Amino acid sequence: MTVSRTICLGFLGVITIGTILLMMPFSLSSGTWNDPVTALFTATSATCVTGLIVVDTGSYYSFWGQLFILSLIQVGGLGYMTATTFLLILLGRRFKLKYKVALQQALDTTGLSDVGNLLRSIIATTLLVELTGVFLLMFVFVRDFDFRMGTWQSIFHSISAFNNAGFSLFEDSLMGYATSPIVNIVIPGLVILGGIGYQVIVEVYLWIRSKISSSAERFCFSLHFKIVTSTNNFLFMLGTLVYFCAEYHNPLTLASLNLNGKLMTAWFQSVITRTAGFNSIDLGQMTNAALFAMMILMLIGASPGSTGGGLKTTTVRVLFNCTEAVLRGREDVTIYRRQIPVELILKAVGVVVGSLMTIALATAALSVTDPSLEFISISFEVISAFATVGLSVGITAQLSAVGKLIIIAIMYIGRVGILLLMSAILGDPKPSSVDYPEEELLIG
């Protein structure tokens, strides 16, 4: 039982438990037994914090079913190993080295000595951010519903947004709140905090603390922080500009809104597209240009150590700078005056190639199982599932049983990571003392 197998099997275990619970009669509003494929699809989507649905969550599932889905989202967002390790801390048990390494891989962090403190800070940050989101959303939902239902709506959407899940209790997601300033600020804010990763949040906290304490030592942000923040800011602005221009005259999306409404909606979708499955406009009515841009942003995804999926911003940034180095004739890759190790470049290449191969195979398979669907809709669905985004142009419920199983597999692969899954299947690499001679090869 290697570390990678522990993580992969852990997610499978959570999905299995969630499927069983969602099949029970008390989980459905109708009080009947749930369809196994529907329960499996919903449990996988919730655990993998994707947000794709084949039934309406708010009307199809009872309160207990919604509570089970929310619990799966929370466990899936924090990660199976994070939740398990936190329980061990509460029980006062000591960590074995194997579990420390597993937690390190699950959180994508370095160092083993401060794992316990890191985990406590993650839990505290999660609770603080989610409770803040609940409080702010109550100003909207309690006004539109009674106190009890409004509070539940606030809790559900706050946890779903921070964990980048995209599940909503409304049939049309958040289209009814497309012009609500609070919703358009709080929901993207929660998504951003959940998608930038815990290391970035901790560095911001340490920077603020150093400013308040007037420390003589100059606080230096890490390379990870600089790459994540700069790349995210660029992608947020780019996405807003693309959606605003592509949908400006579309009467089915932005044309009927005033200028502030257009900018607000474009900003909302730019943030949400990266990792969360909410939508404030009908995606099925968007132009092909906007859908194509959305597919690219979904594929890039969130940042390492976060609740989101995708290729990750650091992976794309490393490969972009690698391309720049080749075009400029340099032999090393540097970002912010720091040289990137060759091992990280190879890992980035492996992530991109493996991800694109998985997406291509899944798209081809869905084209065979569901030939009546348009190719761009199938591609959109597969990328959304692999990047654990959860956006859809409305074909999820139309998929065949085999098509739904393909999407379930893609959501799982996207959540655990293509490299981690291959490591679980093939086992840990064995060291080799053999070095082969180099030989030139024509490239490009």
Buried (B, 14 or more C-beta within 10 A) or exposed (E): EBBBBBBBBBBBEBBBBBBBBBBBEEBBBEEEEBBEBBBBBBBBBBBBBBBBBBBBBBEBBBEBBBBBBBBBBBBBBBBBBBBBBBEBBEEEEEBEEEBBBBBBBBBBBEEEEEBBEBBEBBBEBBEEBBEBBBEBBBBBBBEEBEEEEBBBBBBBBBBBBBBBBBBBBBEBBBBEBBBBEBBBBBBBBBBBBBBBBBBBBBBBEEBEEBEEEEEEEEEEBEBBBBBBBBBBEEBBEBBBEBBBEBBBEBEEBBEEBEEEBBBBBBBBBBBBBBBBBBBBBBBBBBBEEBBBBBBBBBBBBBBBBBBBBBBBBBBBBBBBBBEEBEEEEEEEBEBEEEEBEEEBBEBBBBBBEBBBEBBEEBBEBBBEBBEEBEEEBBBBBBBBBBBBBBBBBEBBBEBEEEBBBBBBBBBBBBBBBBBBBBBBEEEEEEEEEEEEEEEEEEEE
